[in-house]
Amino acid sequence: MRIFLTEPYYTGSHQAWADGWQEISQHEIHLLTMEGRFWKWRMHGGPVTLAHQAIDLAAKVGPPEAIVASSMLDLASFLGLAGPQLGNPPSLLYMHENQLTYPLSPRTRGEDLGYGFVNWRSMLAADQVVFNSYYHRDVFFEAITPFLKNFPDYRQTDLVERVRGKTSVVGVGLPIRPAIDSDHESPLVLWNQRWEYDKNPVEMFEILYKLADRGVNFRLAVTGENFRQVPTEFAEAEVRLGSHIVQFGFAEQDRYDELVAKADIVLSSAQHEFFGVGVAEAVAAGAFPVLPDRLSYPELIPSQAHPATLYKSPDQAIELLIKALTDAGHRRDVTGITRPAMEQFSWARIGPRYDKLVASLR
């Protein structure tokens, strides 16, 4: 099949997802992309720009047999603009995230219902909707009816079950990196998430401060993208944890791959996570996860490893970390459970599932 995959926010995990599927797919996938910045403008302006890209591409390679869209695209607008000229192909919407249940930034003044409605409108327009985790699908459908009741009339709540009926769940494809044995005595702790409020860096650093104060031996790599000036909590952490730090700031791909492969422990304190790509990548490479007992993490980590890896409070996180940092045998036992579980998300397994889903659109 000839597939046009539309991604208006082509960076980070969105880019890795699009590139990974294109590389492994048995279909002929053409990427239509825009730079991954100005997310609000991408949700408004993206369908216009990508519709024109799609029409131009179809003139060169032929019309698509299916459209795949990421959740950052207003699919209804895209199909309205380009659909007739593309032959009205069927469409699949992949929900990396949704703006309805995404936590608001502290800098946001009031809630803007428009972005959540873009996601809803896109789901209505799609022939199939795929969520990246069961947790993500559950929280969306728990929120959508109350959300629609915010509007004055014609609230569309009668359409919720119809939309739910065309959804499925398939995780994000991951590269499976081989672990690299460290030549250091100090275990490496990795925090590889965006430098944003929803990843809860303040709590993460407080945990690490207390760990350091107790004299526990560890090295620290803090990676991830930062889309604003260095936040205050990160500037403070770079000073207070300086003797532990081996990487602080965005890492280019080769360096990032090295850190993921060498990490002994991957840490999260997120208040929002629909899947957890960074954590899953590190666990797949052999890192011991220490994660909040919430969000998508209980689904991501096998249940038999929950007591050793999932925490309900910062104090419990510190105890889990100390055990993992000081007992290499414990680390091996737990990662012997968690690492093989990530194989289900390898591109070798996920790619054919995506291919089958899009083929079923015909």
C-alpha positions as CSV (number, residue, x, y, z in Angstrom):
1,M,0.0,0.0,0.0
2,R,1.0,3.6,-0.6
3,I,0.6,5.4,2.7
4,F,1.0,9.1,3.5
5,L,2.0,9.5,7.1
6,T,1.4,13.1,8.3
7,E,3.3,14.4,11.3
8,P,3.1,18.2,12.0
9,Y,5.4,17.8,15.1
10,Y,8.3,16.0,13.7
11,T,10.8,15.8,16.6
12,G,11.6,13.6,19.5
13,S,9.4,10.5,20.0
14,H,7.1,11.6,17.2
15,Q,10.0,11.6,14.7
16,A,11.4,8.3,16.0
17,W,7.9,6.7,15.6
18,A,7.4,7.9,12.1
19,D,11.0,7.1,11.0
20,G,10.9,3.7,12.7
21,W,7.7,2.6,11.1
22,Q,8.8,3.9,7.6
23,E,12.0,1.9,7.9
24,I,10.5,-1.4,8.9
25,S,7.2,-1.3,7.1
26,Q,6.3,-3.6,4.2
27,H,4.2,-0.7,2.8
28,E,5.4,2.3,0.8
29,I,5.3,5.0,3.4
30,H,5.8,8.7,2.5
31,L,6.4,11.1,5.4
32,L,4.8,14.6,5.3
33,T,6.3,16.6,8.1
34,M,6.8,19.9,9.8
35,E,9.4,21.0,12.3
36,G,8.5,20.1,15.9
37,R,7.9,23.4,17.5
38,F,5.1,25.9,18.1
39,W,2.7,23.1,18.9
40,K,-0.4,25.3,19.1
41,W,0.2,26.7,15.7
42,R,0.9,23.2,14.4
43,M,-2.6,22.1,15.5
44,H,-4.1,25.2,13.8
45,G,-1.9,25.6,10.7
46,G,-0.6,22.1,10.2
47,P,-3.5,20.7,8.3
48,V,-3.3,23.5,5.7
49,T,0.4,23.1,5.1
50,L,0.3,19.3,5.1
51,A,-2.7,19.2,2.8
52,H,-0.8,21.1,0.2
53,Q,2.2,18.9,0.7
54,A,0.0,15.8,0.2
55,I,-1.6,17.1,-3.0
56,D,1.9,17.9,-4.4
57,L,3.3,14.5,-3.4
58,A,0.3,12.7,-4.9
59,A,1.0,14.4,-8.3
60,K,4.5,12.9,-8.1
61,V,4.1,9.4,-6.7
62,G,0.4,8.7,-7.1
63,P,-2.5,9.1,-4.7
64,P,-2.3,7.4,-1.2
65,E,-4.3,4.3,-0.4
66,A,-4.4,5.4,3.2
67,I,-3.6,8.4,5.4
68,V,-1.9,7.9,8.8
69,A,-2.0,10.9,11.1
70,S,-0.5,11.6,14.4
71,S,-2.5,13.2,17.2
72,M,-1.0,16.6,16.6
73,L,-2.8,16.9,13.3
74,D,-6.3,18.2,12.9
75,L,-7.3,15.3,10.7
76,A,-10.8,16.5,9.9
77,S,-9.5,19.8,8.5
78,F,-6.7,18.0,6.6
79,L,-9.2,15.6,5.0
80,G,-11.6,18.5,4.2
81,L,-8.8,20.3,2.4
82,A,-7.0,17.4,0.6
83,G,-9.3,14.4,0.7
84,P,-11.2,14.9,-2.6
85,Q,-8.0,15.6,-4.5
86,L,-6.3,12.5,-2.9
87,G,-9.2,10.2,-3.8
88,N,-10.8,10.3,-0.3
89,P,-8.5,7.5,1.1
90,P,-9.3,5.9,4.5
91,S,-7.4,7.2,7.5
92,L,-5.9,6.0,10.8
93,L,-5.2,8.3,13.7
94,Y,-2.4,7.4,16.1
95,M,-2.9,9.0,19.6
96,H,0.5,9.8,21.0
97,E,-1.2,12.2,23.4
98,N,-4.4,14.2,23.7
99,Q,-4.9,17.8,24.7
100,L,-8.0,17.0,26.7
101,T,-6.3,15.2,29.6
102,Y,-2.8,16.7,29.2
103,P,-2.0,18.7,32.4
104,L,-2.1,22.5,32.0
105,S,1.2,24.4,32.3
106,P,1.5,26.6,35.4
107,R,2.0,29.4,32.8
108,T,-1.4,28.8,31.2
109,R,-4.1,31.2,32.0
110,G,-7.3,29.2,32.0
111,E,-8.3,26.2,30.0
112,D,-8.5,26.4,26.2
113,L,-11.1,23.8,25.1
114,G,-10.3,24.2,21.5
115,Y,-7.2,21.9,21.4
116,G,-9.1,19.0,23.1
117,F,-11.8,19.5,20.6
118,V,-9.3,19.2,17.7
119,N,-8.5,15.7,19.0
120,W,-12.2,14.8,19.3
121,R,-12.9,16.1,15.8
122,S,-10.0,14.1,14.4
123,M,-11.2,10.9,16.0
124,L,-14.6,11.5,14.5
125,A,-13.0,11.9,11.0
126,A,-10.7,8.8,11.3
127,D,-11.7,5.4,10.2
128,Q,-9.5,3.9,12.9
129,V,-8.1,5.4,16.1
130,V,-5.1,3.8,17.8
131,F,-4.0,4.7,21.3
132,N,-0.5,4.0,22.6
133,S,-1.6,2.5,25.9
134,Y,-4.8,1.2,27.6
135,Y,-4.2,3.9,30.3
136,H,-4.3,6.6,27.7
137,R,-7.5,5.3,26.1
138,D,-9.2,4.9,29.5
139,V,-8.4,8.4,30.7
140,F,-9.5,9.9,27.4
141,F,-12.9,8.2,27.4
142,E,-13.4,9.0,31.1
143,A,-12.9,12.7,30.3
144,I,-14.6,13.1,26.9
145,T,-18.3,13.1,28.0
146,P,-17.8,15.7,30.9
147,F,-15.7,17.7,28.4
148,L,-18.5,17.8,25.8
149,K,-21.0,18.9,28.4
150,N,-19.0,22.2,28.6
151,F,-20.7,23.2,25.4
152,P,-24.1,24.9,25.2
153,D,-26.0,22.5,23.0
154,Y,-25.6,19.8,20.3
155,R,-23.0,18.3,22.7
156,Q,-22.3,15.1,20.7
157,T,-22.2,12.8,23.7
158,D,-24.2,10.3,21.7
159,L,-21.2,9.8,19.5
160,V,-18.8,8.7,22.3
161,E,-19.5,5.0,22.1
162,R,-19.4,5.0,18.3
163,V,-15.9,6.5,18.5
164,R,-14.8,4.1,21.2
165,G,-15.9,1.2,19.0
166,K,-13.3,2.0,16.3
167,T,-10.3,2.3,18.8
168,S,-7.5,-0.2,19.5
169,V,-4.3,-0.1,21.5
170,V,-0.8,-0.7,20.1
171,G,2.3,0.6,21.9
172,V,5.1,2.7,20.5
173,G,7.8,1.0,18.5
174,L,11.2,1.0,20.2
175,P,14.8,0.4,19.1
176,I,16.1,-2.4,21.3
177,R,19.7,-1.4,22.2
178,P,22.2,-3.8,23.7
179,A,23.3,-3.0,27.2
180,I,26.9,-1.9,27.7
181,D,28.7,-3.0,30.9
182,S,29.9,0.0,32.8
183,D,33.6,0.3,33.7
184,H,32.7,2.4,36.8
185,E,32.0,1.2,40.3
186,S,29.2,3.8,40.7
187,P,25.9,2.9,39.1
188,L,24.5,5.3,36.5
189,V,21.1,6.9,37.1
190,L,19.4,8.2,34.0
191,W,16.6,10.8,33.8
192,N,15.8,11.1,30.1
193,Q,12.6,13.2,29.9
194,R,11.6,16.7,28.7
195,W,12.6,19.5,31.0
196,E,9.0,20.5,31.5
197,Y,6.5,20.8,34.4
198,D,4.5,17.7,33.6
199,K,7.6,15.5,34.2
200,N,7.8,16.8,37.7
201,P,11.5,17.6,37.9
202,V,11.2,19.3,41.3
203,E,10.3,16.1,43.0
204,M,12.9,14.1,41.0
205,F,15.7,16.5,42.2
206,E,14.5,16.4,45.8
207,I,14.7,12.6,45.7
208,L,18.3,12.8,44.3
209,Y,19.3,15.4,46.9
210,K,18.2,13.2,49.7
211,L,20.0,10.2,48.1
212,A,23.2,12.2,47.9
213,D,22.8,13.5,51.5
214,R,22.7,9.9,52.6
215,G,26.1,9.2,51.0
216,V,24.8,6.8,48.4
217,N,27.3,6.3,45.5
218,F,25.8,7.0,42.1
219,R,26.5,8.9,38.8
220,L,23.8,10.9,37.2
221,A,22.8,11.7,33.6
222,V,20.1,14.2,33.0
223,T,19.1,14.4,29.4
224,G,16.0,15.4,27.5
225,E,14.9,18.4,25.4
226,N,14.4,21.9,26.9
227,F,12.2,24.2,25.0
228,R,12.7,27.3,27.1
229,Q,15.4,29.0,29.2
230,V,17.0,26.6,31.7
231,P,14.4,26.2,34.5
232,T,15.5,27.3,38.0
233,E,15.3,23.9,39.4
234,F,17.7,22.5,36.8
235,A,20.2,25.3,37.4
236,E,20.2,24.5,41.1
237,A,20.5,20.8,40.5
238,E,23.5,21.2,38.3
239,V,25.3,22.9,41.2
240,R,24.0,20.7,44.1
241,L,24.6,17.4,42.2
242,G,27.6,18.4,40.3
243,S,30.0,15.8,41.8
244,H,27.6,13.1,40.5
245,I,26.9,14.4,37.1
246,V,28.3,12.9,33.9
247,Q,25.7,14.5,31.5
248,F,23.5,17.5,32.1
249,G,21.5,18.7,29.1
250,F,20.3,17.6,25.7
251,A,22.4,14.7,24.4
252,E,23.0,14.2,20.6
253,Q,21.8,10.8,19.4
254,D,25.1,8.9,19.6
255,R,25.7,10.2,23.2
256,Y,22.1,9.5,24.2
257,D,22.3,5.9,22.8
258,E,25.4,5.4,24.8
259,L,23.9,6.7,28.1
260,V,20.7,4.6,27.6
261,A,22.9,1.5,27.0
262,K,25.0,2.2,30.1
263,A,22.3,3.2,32.5
264,D,21.9,1.0,35.5
265,I,18.7,2.8,36.7
266,V,16.1,4.9,34.9
267,L,14.2,7.3,37.1
268,S,10.8,9.1,36.6
269,S,8.7,11.3,38.8
270,A,6.2,12.2,36.0
271,Q,2.8,13.6,36.7
272,H,1.8,12.9,33.1
273,E,2.8,10.0,30.8
274,F,0.6,8.4,28.2
275,F,3.1,5.7,27.3
276,G,6.7,6.4,28.5
277,V,9.0,6.1,25.5
278,G,12.2,7.3,27.3
279,V,11.6,5.0,30.2
280,A,10.7,2.0,27.9
281,E,13.9,2.6,25.8
282,A,16.1,2.5,28.9
283,V,14.3,-0.6,30.4
284,A,14.7,-2.4,27.1
285,A,18.4,-1.7,27.3
286,G,18.6,-3.2,30.8
287,A,18.1,-0.3,33.1
288,F,16.3,-0.9,36.4
289,P,13.1,1.3,36.5
290,V,12.2,3.4,39.6
291,L,8.8,5.0,38.7
292,P,5.7,6.4,40.2
293,D,2.9,3.9,40.8
294,R,0.5,5.8,38.5
295,L,-0.2,6.8,34.9
296,S,1.0,4.3,32.2
297,Y,3.8,2.8,34.3
298,P,1.8,0.0,36.0
299,E,0.8,-1.2,32.5
300,L,4.3,-0.8,31.1
301,I,6.1,-2.7,33.9
302,P,5.2,-6.4,34.5
303,S,3.1,-6.8,37.7
304,Q,5.6,-9.2,39.4
305,A,8.2,-6.3,39.3
306,H,5.9,-3.6,40.7
307,P,6.9,-4.0,44.4
308,A,10.6,-3.4,43.5
309,T,10.1,-0.6,41.0
310,L,6.9,1.4,41.6
311,Y,6.7,4.0,44.4
312,K,3.8,5.8,46.0
313,S,5.8,8.5,47.7
314,P,9.2,10.2,47.4
315,D,10.4,8.4,50.6
316,Q,9.5,5.1,49.1
317,A,11.3,6.1,45.9
318,I,14.5,6.7,47.9
319,E,14.3,3.3,49.5
320,L,13.8,1.6,46.1
321,L,16.7,3.5,44.7
322,I,19.0,2.7,47.6
323,K,18.2,-1.0,47.2
324,A,18.8,-0.9,43.5
325,L,22.0,1.1,43.7
326,T,23.7,-1.0,46.5
327,D,22.6,-4.5,45.4
328,A,23.7,-5.5,42.0
329,G,22.2,-9.0,42.3
330,H,18.8,-7.3,43.1
331,R,19.2,-5.2,39.9
332,R,19.9,-8.3,37.8
333,D,16.9,-10.2,39.2
334,V,14.5,-7.4,38.5
335,T,15.8,-6.4,35.1
336,G,15.6,-10.1,34.2
337,I,11.8,-9.5,34.4
338,T,11.5,-6.0,33.1
339,R,13.9,-6.1,30.2
340,P,12.3,-9.0,28.3
341,A,8.9,-7.4,28.7
342,M,10.0,-4.5,26.5
343,E,10.5,-6.9,23.5
344,Q,6.8,-6.6,22.8
345,F,7.5,-3.0,21.7
346,S,10.5,-3.8,19.5
347,W,10.0,-2.6,15.9
348,A,10.3,-6.2,14.8
349,R,7.0,-6.9,16.6
350,I,5.3,-3.5,16.5
351,G,5.9,-2.7,12.8
352,P,3.9,-5.7,11.5
353,R,1.0,-4.8,13.8
354,Y,0.9,-1.2,12.4
355,D,1.1,-2.6,8.9
356,K,-1.8,-5.0,9.5
357,L,-3.9,-2.2,11.0
358,V,-3.4,0.1,8.1
359,A,-4.0,-2.7,5.6
360,S,-7.4,-3.4,7.2
361,L,-8.5,0.1,6.2
362,R,-9.0,-1.1,2.6
